[in-house]
Each structure stands twice: as C-alpha cells, then as structure tokens.
Amino acid sequence: MSDNWSAMVMAFVALFLVGGIVSFLKQGLKKGAVLLTALAALATTAAVLWW
C-alpha cells in the first residue's frame, strides 16, 4: 500500500467517475458523459501527479 492517501483517494474517485460514464452512456446522456470524462481525466492526472 502507498503512504500517499491523497493519490489513492483521487484514483478511487477517477474509477468511480468511469463507472458513472458507463452508466450515463447506457442512459443516452452524452453531455453528462462528456463532463464526467473530463472530471475523470482531471482526477487521474491528480492521482498520478500526487503519486
């Protein structure tokens, strides 16, 4: 396990948002999926930079 909890939390948030992207696409909410994609990319970037 990592000692850097902030990075682990951001990675979890990114994975949670990816699940939301899949859900939004199944419901046909493309604008919401695009927003979640941007947020997931930001969370992934934050996790990588914090690591």
N, C-alpha and C positions, 0 to 999 in steps of 0.2 A: 504494500500500500504506500501511497505517496503521503508525505508530510504536508503537502500543499492542498489544503481542503478547498480553497477558492477555485483552483483549477478543476478539481473533481466535481464540485457543485456546478460549475459552468458546463462541463462535459455532460453531466446529467440533464441540465436544462436544454442543451442542444439536442440530446436524444429525445427528450420529451417533446420538443418542438417538431422534430422529424415525424413523430407519431401523429402530431396534430396536422402536419402537411398531408400525410396519407389520408387521414380522416376527412380533411377539407376537400381533397381531390375526389374522394368517393362520393361526397355530397354535392359536387359540382360547384363548389365555392372557390373559383380560381383566383380571385383577387385576394381573398384571405390566405390562400396557399402561398401566393407570391410574398405577402407580408411575412408569413411565418418562415419562409425560406430565407428572407433577408435577416430575420432575427436569429435563426439557427446558424447562419453563416457568422454573424457577429459573436454569438455565444461560443462557437467553435474556435474562432480566432482568439477570443479572450482566454479560453482554456489553454490553447497552445502557447500563447504569449506568457501566461502565468506559470506554465509548467517549467 
